[in-house]
Amino acid sequence: MMPSESDRHAWLPLGLWAAVLLALAIFAGAGTWMLENLAPFLNNFLNVAATLFGLSLILHIVLLLPIVLVHRIVSRITGLDVK
């Protein structure tokens, strides 16, 4: 489910602020510290997120065919079709 246009209007300022804060931290000399201390946590988070998205994709692929078949059978029996 994608966010609506009104939900996305604040993303650009948020992204710019995050980029500015990251750049300031790197210029302040925290680049090495961030790599040593924050990178492992970020790596773990991204691995978990990728695993969850992959499991969700597998579940959607497995359920796609049965749901389409049930939809067609119910549509044919009732004569109604929802698109």
PyMOL Python script that loads the backbone (N, CA, C, O; Angstrom):
from pymol import cmd

cmd.read_pdbstr("""\
ATOM      1  N   MET A   1       0.847  -1.162   0.000  1.00  0.00           N
ATOM      2  CA  MET A   1       0.000   0.000   0.000  1.00  0.00           C
ATOM      3  C   MET A   1       0.899   1.233   0.000  1.00  0.00           C
ATOM      4  O   MET A   1       1.747   1.398   0.877  1.00  0.00           O
ATOM      5  N   MET A   2       0.705   2.070  -0.968  1.00  0.00           N
ATOM      6  CA  MET A   2       1.539   3.261  -1.098  1.00  0.00           C
ATOM      7  C   MET A   2       0.893   4.446  -0.385  1.00  0.00           C
ATOM      8  O   MET A   2      -0.331   4.578  -0.391  1.00  0.00           O
ATOM      9  N   PRO A   3       1.705   5.309   0.230  1.00  0.00           N
ATOM     10  CA  PRO A   3       1.156   6.500   0.869  1.00  0.00           C
ATOM     11  C   PRO A   3       0.611   7.469  -0.182  1.00  0.00           C
ATOM     12  O   PRO A   3       1.088   7.513  -1.316  1.00  0.00           O
ATOM     13  N   SER A   4      -0.380   8.229   0.214  1.00  0.00           N
ATOM     14  CA  SER A   4      -0.982   9.184  -0.712  1.00  0.00           C
ATOM     15  C   SER A   4      -0.062  10.387  -0.899  1.00  0.00           C
ATOM     16  O   SER A   4       0.924  10.549  -0.180  1.00  0.00           O
ATOM     17  N   GLU A   5      -0.397  11.216  -1.865  1.00  0.00           N
ATOM     18  CA  GLU A   5       0.395  12.408  -2.155  1.00  0.00           C
ATOM     19  C   GLU A   5       0.465  13.325  -0.944  1.00  0.00           C
ATOM     20  O   GLU A   5       1.516  13.902  -0.664  1.00  0.00           O
ATOM     21  N   SER A   6      -0.636  13.465  -0.226  1.00  0.00           N
ATOM     22  CA  SER A   6      -0.631  14.338   0.952  1.00  0.00           C
ATOM     23  C   SER A   6       0.247  13.763   2.066  1.00  0.00           C
ATOM     24  O   SER A   6       0.782  14.516   2.880  1.00  0.00           O
ATOM     25  N   ASP A   7       0.399  12.450   2.109  1.00  0.00           N
ATOM     26  CA  ASP A   7       1.282  11.834   3.101  1.00  0.00           C
ATOM     27  C   ASP A   7       2.751  12.014   2.734  1.00  0.00           C
ATOM     28  O   ASP A   7       3.613  12.083   3.610  1.00  0.00           O
ATOM     29  N   ARG A   8       3.031  12.089   1.430  1.00  0.00           N
ATOM     30  CA  ARG A   8       4.415  12.164   0.967  1.00  0.00           C
ATOM     31  C   ARG A   8       4.969  13.580   0.901  1.00  0.00           C
ATOM     32  O   ARG A   8       6.166  13.749   0.671  1.00  0.00           O
ATOM     33  N   HIS A   9       4.146  14.598   1.092  1.00  0.00           N
ATOM     34  CA  HIS A   9       4.631  15.970   0.902  1.00  0.00           C
ATOM     35  C   HIS A   9       5.705  16.357   1.904  1.00  0.00           C
ATOM     36  O   HIS A   9       6.493  17.259   1.618  1.00  0.00           O
ATOM     37  N   ALA A  10       5.773  15.722   3.055  1.00  0.00           N
ATOM     38  CA  ALA A  10       6.775  16.059   4.069  1.00  0.00           C
ATOM     39  C   ALA A  10       8.052  15.232   3.927  1.00  0.00           C
ATOM     40  O   ALA A  10       8.993  15.438   4.694  1.00  0.00           O
ATOM     41  N   TRP A  11       8.113  14.321   2.988  1.00  0.00           N
ATOM     42  CA  TRP A  11       9.283  13.463   2.857  1.00  0.00           C
ATOM     43  C   TRP A  11      10.522  14.215   2.404  1.00  0.00           C
ATOM     44  O   TRP A  11      11.619  13.944   2.892  1.00  0.00           O
ATOM     45  N   LEU A  12      10.370  15.152   1.483  1.00  0.00           N
ATOM     46  CA  LEU A  12      11.530  15.891   0.972  1.00  0.00           C
ATOM     47  C   LEU A  12      12.212  16.688   2.087  1.00  0.00           C
ATOM     48  O   LEU A  12      13.425  16.560   2.254  1.00  0.00           O
ATOM     49  N   PRO A  13      11.486  17.503   2.856  1.00  0.00           N
ATOM     50  CA  PRO A  13      12.169  18.203   3.953  1.00  0.00           C
ATOM     51  C   PRO A  13      12.796  17.252   4.973  1.00  0.00           C
ATOM     52  O   PRO A  13      13.887  17.518   5.478  1.00  0.00           O
ATOM     53  N   LEU A  14      12.122  16.161   5.276  1.00  0.00           N
ATOM     54  CA  LEU A  14      12.666  15.184   6.221  1.00  0.00           C
ATOM     55  C   LEU A  14      13.959  14.574   5.685  1.00  0.00           C
ATOM     56  O   LEU A  14      14.938  14.445   6.420  1.00  0.00           O
ATOM     57  N   GLY A  15      13.964  14.204   4.418  1.00  0.00           N
ATOM     58  CA  GLY A  15      15.168  13.646   3.797  1.00  0.00           C
ATOM     59  C   GLY A  15      16.313  14.644   3.764  1.00  0.00           C
ATOM     60  O   GLY A  15      17.466  14.282   3.999  1.00  0.00           O
ATOM     61  N   LEU A  16      15.995  15.898   3.474  1.00  0.00           N
ATOM     62  CA  LEU A  16      17.040  16.925   3.448  1.00  0.00           C
ATOM     63  C   LEU A  16      17.628  17.148   4.844  1.00  0.00           C
ATOM     64  O   LEU A  16      18.845  17.257   4.993  1.00  0.00           O
ATOM     65  N   TRP A  17      16.774  17.215   5.860  1.00  0.00           N
ATOM     66  CA  TRP A  17      17.267  17.380   7.224  1.00  0.00           C
ATOM     67  C   TRP A  17      18.128  16.197   7.639  1.00  0.00           C
ATOM     68  O   TRP A  17      19.175  16.382   8.259  1.00  0.00           O
ATOM     69  N   ALA A  18      17.704  14.991   7.309  1.00  0.00           N
ATOM     70  CA  ALA A  18      18.488  13.800   7.654  1.00  0.00           C
ATOM     71  C   ALA A  18      19.843  13.838   6.956  1.00  0.00           C
ATOM     72  O   ALA A  18      20.858  13.504   7.568  1.00  0.00           O
ATOM     73  N   ALA A  19      19.875  14.240   5.680  1.00  0.00           N
ATOM     74  CA  ALA A  19      21.134  14.318   4.934  1.00  0.00           C
ATOM     75  C   ALA A  19      22.053  15.380   5.529  1.00  0.00           C
ATOM     76  O   ALA A  19      23.260  15.165   5.636  1.00  0.00           O
ATOM     77  N   VAL A  20      21.491  16.521   5.915  1.00  0.00           N
ATOM     78  CA  VAL A  20      22.291  17.587   6.514  1.00  0.00           C
ATOM     79  C   VAL A  20      22.875  17.122   7.846  1.00  0.00           C
ATOM     80  O   VAL A  20      24.055  17.346   8.114  1.00  0.00           O
ATOM     81  N   LEU A  21      22.061  16.479   8.681  1.00  0.00           N
ATOM     82  CA  LEU A  21      22.564  15.996   9.970  1.00  0.00           C
ATOM     83  C   LEU A  21      23.644  14.932   9.792  1.00  0.00           C
ATOM     84  O   LEU A  21      24.635  14.925  10.522  1.00  0.00           O
ATOM     85  N   LEU A  22      23.458  14.047   8.839  1.00  0.00           N
ATOM     86  CA  LEU A  22      24.469  13.029   8.566  1.00  0.00           C
ATOM     87  C   LEU A  22      25.762  13.663   8.077  1.00  0.00           C
ATOM     88  O   LEU A  22      26.847  13.275   8.509  1.00  0.00           O
ATOM     89  N   ALA A  23      25.653  14.637   7.179  1.00  0.00           N
ATOM     90  CA  ALA A  23      26.841  15.319   6.672  1.00  0.00           C
ATOM     91  C   ALA A  23      27.566  16.052   7.798  1.00  0.00           C
ATOM     92  O   ALA A  23      28.794  16.012   7.874  1.00  0.00           O
ATOM     93  N   LEU A  24      26.814  16.722   8.674  1.00  0.00           N
ATOM     94  CA  LEU A  24      27.440  17.412   9.808  1.00  0.00           C
ATOM     95  C   LEU A  24      28.158  16.429  10.727  1.00  0.00           C
ATOM     96  O   LEU A  24      29.257  16.715  11.203  1.00  0.00           O
ATOM     97  N   ALA A  25      27.552  15.282  10.977  1.00  0.00           N
ATOM     98  CA  ALA A  25      28.191  14.279  11.832  1.00  0.00           C
ATOM     99  C   ALA A  25      29.472  13.760  11.197  1.00  0.00           C
ATOM    100  O   ALA A  25      30.468  13.562  11.893  1.00  0.00           O
ATOM    101  N   ILE A  26      29.463  13.538   9.900  1.00  0.00           N
ATOM    102  CA  ILE A  26      30.658  13.034   9.217  1.00  0.00           C
ATOM    103  C   ILE A  26      31.748  14.097   9.209  1.00  0.00           C
ATOM    104  O   ILE A  26      32.915  13.791   9.456  1.00  0.00           O
ATOM    105  N   PHE A  27      31.370  15.363   8.924  1.00  0.00           N
ATOM    106  CA  PHE A  27      32.366  16.433   8.930  1.00  0.00           C
ATOM    107  C   PHE A  27      32.903  16.705  10.329  1.00  0.00           C
ATOM    108  O   PHE A  27      34.022  17.198  10.472  1.00  0.00           O
ATOM    109  N   ALA A  28      32.130  16.396  11.358  1.00  0.00           N
ATOM    110  CA  ALA A  28      32.586  16.599  12.734  1.00  0.00           C
ATOM    111  C   ALA A  28      33.542  15.488  13.173  1.00  0.00           C
ATOM    112  O   ALA A  28      34.109  15.559  14.263  1.00  0.00           O
ATOM    113  N   GLY A  29      33.722  14.483  12.351  1.00  0.00           N
ATOM    114  CA  GLY A  29      34.675  13.433  12.665  1.00  0.00           C
ATOM    115  C   GLY A  29      34.047  12.171  13.220  1.00  0.00           C
ATOM    116  O   GLY A  29      34.753  11.306  13.739  1.00  0.00           O
ATOM    117  N   ALA A  30      32.731  12.052  13.119  1.00  0.00           N
ATOM    118  CA  ALA A  30      32.057  10.883  13.677  1.00  0.00           C
ATOM    119  C   ALA A  30      31.911   9.751  12.663  1.00  0.00           C
ATOM    120  O   ALA A  30      31.257   8.749  12.951  1.00  0.00           O
ATOM    121  N   GLY A  31      32.505   9.896  11.490  1.00  0.00           N
ATOM    122  CA  GLY A  31      32.359   8.881  10.455  1.00  0.00           C
ATOM    123  C   GLY A  31      32.883   7.521  10.874  1.00  0.00           C
ATOM    124  O   GLY A  31      32.206   6.509  10.694  1.00  0.00           O
ATOM    125  N   THR A  32      34.081   7.493  11.431  1.00  0.00           N
ATOM    126  CA  THR A  32      34.672   6.228  11.872  1.00  0.00           C
ATOM    127  C   THR A  32      33.885   5.648  13.040  1.00  0.00           C
ATOM    128  O   THR A  32      33.651   4.440  13.095  1.00  0.00           O
ATOM    129  N   TRP A  33      33.476   6.507  13.976  1.00  0.00           N
ATOM    130  CA  TRP A  33      32.695   6.044  15.125  1.00  0.00           C
ATOM    131  C   TRP A  33      31.372   5.460  14.668  1.00  0.00           C
ATOM    132  O   TRP A  33      30.932   4.429  15.176  1.00  0.00           O
ATOM    133  N   MET A  34      30.726   6.130  13.690  1.00  0.00           N
ATOM    134  CA  MET A  34      29.446   5.621  13.187  1.00  0.00           C
ATOM    135  C   MET A  34      29.629   4.265  12.509  1.00  0.00           C
ATOM    136  O   MET A  34      28.793   3.377  12.672  1.00  0.00           O
ATOM    137  N   LEU A  35      30.711   4.098  11.754  1.00  0.00           N
ATOM    138  CA  LEU A  35      30.954   2.813  11.103  1.00  0.00           C
ATOM    139  C   LEU A  35      31.165   1.706  12.122  1.00  0.00           C
ATOM    140  O   LEU A  35      30.707   0.581  11.920  1.00  0.00           O
ATOM    141  N   GLU A  36      31.844   2.009  13.198  1.00  0.00           N
ATOM    142  CA  GLU A  36      32.127   0.982  14.204  1.00  0.00           C
ATOM    143  C   GLU A  36      30.923   0.672  15.084  1.00  0.00           C
ATOM    144  O   GLU A  36      30.722  -0.480  15.468  1.00  0.00           O
ATOM    145  N   ASN A  37      30.115   1.690  15.411  1.00  0.00           N
ATOM    146  CA  ASN A  37      29.052   1.512  16.395  1.00  0.00           C
ATOM    147  C   ASN A  37      27.647   1.433  15.809  1.00  0.00           C
ATOM    148  O   ASN A  37      26.807   0.694  16.322  1.00  0.00           O
ATOM    149  N   LEU A  38      27.384   2.175  14.754  1.00  0.00           N
ATOM    150  CA  LEU A  38      26.027   2.198  14.201  1.00  0.00           C
ATOM    151  C   LEU A  38      25.829   1.248  13.028  1.00  0.00           C
ATOM    152  O   LEU A  38      24.727   0.744  12.811  1.00  0.00           O
ATOM    153  N   ALA A  39      26.890   1.006  12.277  1.00  0.00           N
ATOM    154  CA  ALA A  39      26.768   0.152  11.095  1.00  0.00           C
ATOM    155  C   ALA A  39      26.289  -1.261  11.423  1.00  0.00           C
ATOM    156  O   ALA A  39      25.453  -1.783  10.685  1.00  0.00           O
ATOM    157  N   PRO A  40      26.772  -1.914  12.492  1.00  0.00           N
ATOM    158  CA  PRO A  40      26.261  -3.261  12.791  1.00  0.00           C
ATOM    159  C   PRO A  40      24.761  -3.271  13.087  1.00  0.00           C
ATOM    160  O   PRO A  40      24.051  -4.177  12.650  1.00  0.00           O
ATOM    161  N   PHE A  41      24.275  -2.269  13.828  1.00  0.00           N
ATOM    162  CA  PHE A  41      22.847  -2.206  14.128  1.00  0.00           C
ATOM    163  C   PHE A  41      22.032  -1.941  12.865  1.00  0.00           C
ATOM    164  O   PHE A  41      20.977  -2.542  12.663  1.00  0.00           O
ATOM    165  N   LEU A  42      22.524  -1.037  12.018  1.00  0.00           N
ATOM    166  CA  LEU A  42      21.832  -0.744  10.760  1.00  0.00           C
ATOM    167  C   LEU A  42      21.838  -1.975   9.863  1.00  0.00           C
ATOM    168  O   LEU A  42      20.835  -2.270   9.213  1.00  0.00           O
ATOM    169  N   ASN A  43      22.950  -2.693   9.821  1.00  0.00           N
ATOM    170  CA  ASN A  43      23.032  -3.907   9.018  1.00  0.00           C
ATOM    171  C   ASN A  43      22.036  -4.952   9.508  1.00  0.00           C
ATOM    172  O   ASN A  43      21.350  -5.577   8.699  1.00  0.00           O
ATOM    173  N   ASN A  44      21.946  -5.149  10.818  1.00  0.00           N
ATOM    174  CA  ASN A  44      20.974  -6.100  11.371  1.00  0.00           C
ATOM    175  C   ASN A  44      19.556  -5.688  11.048  1.00  0.00           C
ATOM    176  O   ASN A  44      18.738  -6.527  10.670  1.00  0.00           O
ATOM    177  N   PHE A  45      19.248  -4.399  11.191  1.00  0.00           N
ATOM    178  CA  PHE A  45      17.909  -3.907  10.889  1.00  0.00           C
ATOM    179  C   PHE A  45      17.554  -4.147   9.423  1.00  0.00           C
ATOM    180  O   PHE A  45      16.456  -4.607   9.112  1.00  0.00           O
ATOM    181  N   LEU A  46      18.481  -3.838   8.533  1.00  0.00           N
ATOM    182  CA  LEU A  46      18.207  -4.023   7.105  1.00  0.00           C
ATOM    183  C   LEU A  46      18.079  -5.505   6.751  1.00  0.00           C
ATOM    184  O   LEU A  46      17.282  -5.860   5.883  1.00  0.00           O
ATOM    185  N   ASN A  47      18.843  -6.368   7.403  1.00  0.00           N
ATOM    186  CA  ASN A  47      18.702  -7.811   7.170  1.00  0.00           C
ATOM    187  C   ASN A  47      17.328  -8.302   7.612  1.00  0.00           C
ATOM    188  O   ASN A  47      16.693  -9.090   6.910  1.00  0.00           O
ATOM    189  N   VAL A  48      16.868  -7.843   8.767  1.00  0.00           N
ATOM    190  CA  VAL A  48      15.540  -8.234   9.253  1.00  0.00           C
ATOM    191  C   VAL A  48      14.459  -7.703   8.320  1.00  0.00           C
ATOM    192  O   VAL A  48      13.516  -8.421   7.989  1.00  0.00           O
ATOM    193  N   ALA A  49      14.590  -6.445   7.894  1.00  0.00           N
ATOM    194  CA  ALA A  49      13.598  -5.861   6.986  1.00  0.00           C
ATOM    195  C   ALA A  49      13.553  -6.630   5.662  1.00  0.00           C
ATOM    196  O   ALA A  49      12.469  -6.895   5.142  1.00  0.00           O
ATOM    197  N   ALA A  50      14.700  -6.986   5.119  1.00  0.00           N
ATOM    198  CA  ALA A  50      14.749  -7.746   3.871  1.00  0.00           C
ATOM    199  C   ALA A  50      14.119  -9.121   4.042  1.00  0.00           C
ATOM    200  O   ALA A  50      13.425  -9.608   3.149  1.00  0.00           O
ATOM    201  N   THR A  51      14.362  -9.746   5.188  1.00  0.00           N
ATOM    202  CA  THR A  51      13.763 -11.060   5.457  1.00  0.00           C
ATOM    203  C   THR A  51      12.243 -10.951   5.541  1.00  0.00           C
ATOM    204  O   THR A  51      11.526 -11.777   4.977  1.00  0.00           O
ATOM    205  N   LEU A  52      11.758  -9.939   6.238  1.00  0.00           N
ATOM    206  CA  LEU A  52      10.305  -9.765   6.353  1.00  0.00           C
ATOM    207  C   LEU A  52       9.658  -9.486   5.001  1.00  0.00           C
ATOM    208  O   LEU A  52       8.608 -10.045   4.682  1.00  0.00           O
ATOM    209  N   PHE A  53      10.286  -8.621   4.207  1.00  0.00           N
ATOM    210  CA  PHE A  53       9.736  -8.342   2.874  1.00  0.00           C
ATOM    211  C   PHE A  53       9.766  -9.594   2.004  1.00  0.00           C
ATOM    212  O   PHE A  53       8.837  -9.838   1.234  1.00  0.00           O
ATOM    213  N   GLY A  54      10.831 -10.391   2.121  1.00  0.00           N
ATOM    214  CA  GLY A  54      10.911 -11.632   1.348  1.00  0.00           C
ATOM    215  C   GLY A  54       9.841 -12.628   1.755  1.00  0.00           C
ATOM    216  O   GLY A  54       9.213 -13.249   0.897  1.00  0.00           O
ATOM    217  N   LEU A  55       9.623 -12.789   3.070  1.00  0.00           N
ATOM    218  CA  LEU A  55       8.566 -13.686   3.543  1.00  0.00           C
ATOM    219  C   LEU A  55       7.188 -13.203   3.094  1.00  0.00           C
ATOM    220  O   LEU A  55       6.332 -14.003   2.718  1.00  0.00           O
ATOM    221  N   SER A  56       6.985 -11.904   3.137  1.00  0.00           N
ATOM    222  CA  SER A  56       5.714 -11.346   2.677  1.00  0.00           C
ATOM    223  C   SER A  56       5.510 -11.623   1.182  1.00  0.00           C
ATOM    224  O   SER A  56       4.408 -11.972   0.758  1.00  0.00           O
ATOM    225  N   LEU A  57       6.561 -11.468   0.398  1.00  0.00           N
ATOM    226  CA  LEU A  57       6.472 -11.747  -1.038  1.00  0.00           C
ATOM    227  C   LEU A  57       6.140 -13.209  -1.299  1.00  0.00           C
ATOM    228  O   LEU A  57       5.295 -13.513  -2.141  1.00  0.00           O
ATOM    229  N   ILE A  58       6.796 -14.111  -0.588  1.00  0.00           N
ATOM    230  CA  ILE A  58       6.520 -15.537  -0.754  1.00  0.00           C
ATOM    231  C   ILE A  58       5.071 -15.846  -0.404  1.00  0.00           C
ATOM    232  O   ILE A  58       4.404 -16.588  -1.124  1.00  0.00           O
ATOM    233  N   LEU A  59       4.578 -15.279   0.700  1.00  0.00           N
ATOM    234  CA  LEU A  59       3.189 -15.495   1.103  1.00  0.00           C
ATOM    235  C   LEU A  59       2.221 -14.973   0.048  1.00  0.00           C
ATOM    236  O   LEU A  59       1.233 -15.637  -0.263  1.00  0.00           O
ATOM    237  N   HIS A  60       2.491 -13.795  -0.504  1.00  0.00           N
ATOM    238  CA  HIS A  60       1.617 -13.243  -1.535  1.00  0.00           C
ATOM    239  C   HIS A  60       1.621 -14.106  -2.798  1.00  0.00           C
ATOM    240  O   HIS A  60       0.574 -14.321  -3.409  1.00  0.00           O
ATOM    241  N   ILE A  61       2.783 -14.592  -3.181  1.00  0.00           N
ATOM    242  CA  ILE A  61       2.861 -15.437  -4.373  1.00  0.00           C
ATOM    243  C   ILE A  61       2.100 -16.744  -4.157  1.00  0.00           C
ATOM    244  O   ILE A  61       1.391 -17.204  -5.052  1.00  0.00           O
ATOM    245  N   VAL A  62       2.243 -17.346  -2.966  1.00  0.00           N
ATOM    246  CA  VAL A  62       1.565 -18.607  -2.668  1.00  0.00           C
ATOM    247  C   VAL A  62       0.050 -18.421  -2.660  1.00  0.00           C
ATOM    248  O   VAL A  62      -0.682 -19.289  -3.135  1.00  0.00           O
ATOM    249  N   LEU A  63      -0.425 -17.304  -2.128  1.00  0.00           N
ATOM    250  CA  LEU A  63      -1.868 -17.094  -2.003  1.00  0.00           C
ATOM    251  C   LEU A  63      -2.521 -16.493  -3.245  1.00  0.00           C
ATOM    252  O   LEU A  63      -3.748 -16.474  -3.343  1.00  0.00           O
ATOM    253  N   LEU A  64      -1.733 -16.007  -4.186  1.00  0.00           N
ATOM    254  CA  LEU A  64      -2.292 -15.348  -5.363  1.00  0.00           C
ATOM    255  C   LEU A  64      -3.188 -16.275  -6.180  1.00  0.00           C
ATOM    256  O   LEU A  64      -4.327 -15.918  -6.479  1.00  0.00           O
ATOM    257  N   LEU A  65      -2.707 -17.432  -6.536  1.00  0.00           N
ATOM    258  CA  LEU A  65      -3.477 -18.345  -7.381  1.00  0.00           C
ATOM    259  C   LEU A  65      -4.778 -18.802  -6.716  1.00  0.00           C
ATOM    260  O   LEU A  65      -5.826 -18.733  -7.358  1.00  0.00           O
ATOM    261  N   PRO A  66      -4.764 -19.264  -5.465  1.00  0.00           N
ATOM    262  CA  PRO A  66      -6.031 -19.671  -4.850  1.00  0.00           C
ATOM    263  C   PRO A  66      -7.044 -18.525  -4.755  1.00  0.00           C
ATOM    264  O   PRO A  66      -8.239 -18.744  -4.955  1.00  0.00           O
ATOM    265  N   ILE A  67      -6.587 -17.324  -4.455  1.00  0.00           N
ATOM    266  CA  ILE A  67      -7.519 -16.200  -4.344  1.00  0.00           C
ATOM    267  C   ILE A  67      -8.108 -15.860  -5.700  1.00  0.00           C
ATOM    268  O   ILE A  67      -9.300 -15.566  -5.793  1.00  0.00           O
ATOM    269  N   VAL A  68      -7.304 -15.893  -6.754  1.00  0.00           N
ATOM    270  CA  VAL A  68      -7.821 -15.613  -8.102  1.00  0.00           C
ATOM    271  C   VAL A  68      -8.838 -16.684  -8.499  1.00  0.00           C
ATOM    272  O   VAL A  68      -9.882 -16.368  -9.070  1.00  0.00           O
ATOM    273  N   LEU A  69      -8.539 -17.938  -8.202  1.00  0.00           N
ATOM    274  CA  LEU A  69      -9.480 -19.011  -8.542  1.00  0.00           C
ATOM    275  C   LEU A  69     -10.797 -18.874  -7.777  1.00  0.00           C
ATOM    276  O   LEU A  69     -11.867 -19.039  -8.362  1.00  0.00           O
ATOM    277  N   VAL A  70     -10.732 -18.577  -6.482  1.00  0.00           N
ATOM    278  CA  VAL A  70     -11.950 -18.388  -5.696  1.00  0.00           C
ATOM    279  C   VAL A  70     -12.741 -17.205  -6.232  1.00  0.00           C
ATOM    280  O   VAL A  70     -13.967 -17.274  -6.316  1.00  0.00           O
ATOM    281  N   HIS A  71     -12.067 -16.125  -6.594  1.00  0.00           N
ATOM    282  CA  HIS A  71     -12.746 -14.954  -7.145  1.00  0.00           C
ATOM    283  C   HIS A  71     -13.483 -15.297  -8.433  1.00  0.00           C
ATOM    284  O   HIS A  71     -14.637 -14.907  -8.617  1.00  0.00           O
ATOM    285  N   ARG A  72     -12.821 -16.022  -9.317  1.00  0.00           N
ATOM    286  CA  ARG A  72     -13.466 -16.390 -10.583  1.00  0.00           C
ATOM    287  C   ARG A  72     -14.644 -17.326 -10.366  1.00  0.00           C
ATOM    288  O   ARG A  72     -15.672 -17.186 -11.027  1.00  0.00           O
ATOM    289  N   ILE A  73     -14.509 -18.282  -9.446  1.00  0.00           N
ATOM    290  CA  ILE A  73     -15.610 -19.218  -9.175  1.00  0.00           C
ATOM    291  C   ILE A  73     -16.798 -18.482  -8.590  1.00  0.00           C
ATOM    292  O   ILE A  73     -17.928 -18.684  -9.033  1.00  0.00           O
ATOM    293  N   VAL A  74     -16.563 -17.628  -7.598  1.00  0.00           N
ATOM    294  CA  VAL A  74     -17.658 -16.870  -6.982  1.00  0.00           C
ATOM    295  C   VAL A  74     -18.282 -15.925  -7.985  1.00  0.00           C
ATOM    296  O   VAL A  74     -19.503 -15.768  -7.995  1.00  0.00           O
ATOM    297  N   SER A  75     -17.485 -15.287  -8.833  1.00  0.00           N
ATOM    298  CA  SER A  75     -18.023 -14.392  -9.858  1.00  0.00           C
ATOM    299  C   SER A  75     -18.896 -15.144 -10.856  1.00  0.00           C
ATOM    300  O   SER A  75     -19.945 -14.652 -11.273  1.00  0.00           O
ATOM    301  N   ARG A  76     -18.458 -16.324 -11.227  1.00  0.00           N
ATOM    302  CA  ARG A  76     -19.222 -17.109 -12.192  1.00  0.00           C
ATOM    303  C   ARG A  76     -20.527 -17.601 -11.579  1.00  0.00           C
ATOM    304  O   ARG A  76     -21.557 -17.625 -12.251  1.00  0.00           O
ATOM    305  N   ILE A  77     -20.492 -17.997 -10.298  1.00  0.00           N
ATOM    306  CA  ILE A  77     -21.705 -18.504  -9.626  1.00  0.00           C
ATOM    307  C   ILE A  77     -22.710 -17.382  -9.400  1.00  0.00           C
ATOM    308  O   ILE A  77     -23.899 -17.552  -9.669  1.00  0.00           O
ATOM    309  N   THR A  78     -22.245 -16.241  -8.909  1.00  0.00           N
ATOM    310  CA  THR A  78     -23.160 -15.159  -8.569  1.00  0.00           C
ATOM    311  C   THR A  78     -23.473 -14.249  -9.740  1.00  0.00           C
ATOM    312  O   THR A  78     -24.483 -13.547  -9.705  1.00  0.00           O
ATOM    313  N   GLY A  79     -22.660 -14.232 -10.758  1.00  0.00           N
ATOM    314  CA  GLY A  79     -22.856 -13.336 -11.902  1.00  0.00           C
ATOM    315  C   GLY A  79     -22.390 -11.916 -11.598  1.00  0.00           C
ATOM    316  O   GLY A  79     -22.598 -11.015 -12.411  1.00  0.00           O
ATOM    317  N   LEU A  80     -21.768 -11.702 -10.447  1.00  0.00           N
ATOM    318  CA  LEU A  80     -21.254 -10.388 -10.070  1.00  0.00           C
ATOM    319  C   LEU A  80     -19.742 -10.408 -10.114  1.00  0.00           C
ATOM    320  O   LEU A  80     -19.115 -11.408  -9.766  1.00  0.00           O
ATOM    321  N   ASP A  81     -19.155  -9.300 -10.544  1.00  0.00           N
ATOM    322  CA  ASP A  81     -17.707  -9.227 -10.606  1.00  0.00           C
ATOM    323  C   ASP A  81     -17.245  -7.911 -10.014  1.00  0.00           C
ATOM    324  O   ASP A  81     -17.724  -6.840 -10.387  1.00  0.00           O
ATOM    325  N   VAL A  82     -16.316  -8.006  -9.093  1.00  0.00           N
ATOM    326  CA  VAL A  82     -15.741  -6.808  -8.480  1.00  0.00           C
ATOM    327  C   VAL A  82     -14.365  -6.618  -9.047  1.00  0.00           C
ATOM    328  O   VAL A  82     -13.520  -7.509  -8.965  1.00  0.00           O
ATOM    329  N   LYS A  83     -14.134  -5.451  -9.626  1.00  0.00           N
ATOM    330  CA  LYS A  83     -12.819  -5.177 -10.243  1.00  0.00           C
ATOM    331  C   LYS A  83     -12.150  -4.060  -9.548  1.00  0.00           C
ATOM    332  O   LYS A  83     -11.039  -3.681  -9.917  1.00  0.00           O
TER     333      LYS A  83
END
""", "prot")
cmd.dss("prot")
cmd.show_as("cartoon", "prot")
cmd.util.cbc("prot")
cmd.orient("prot")
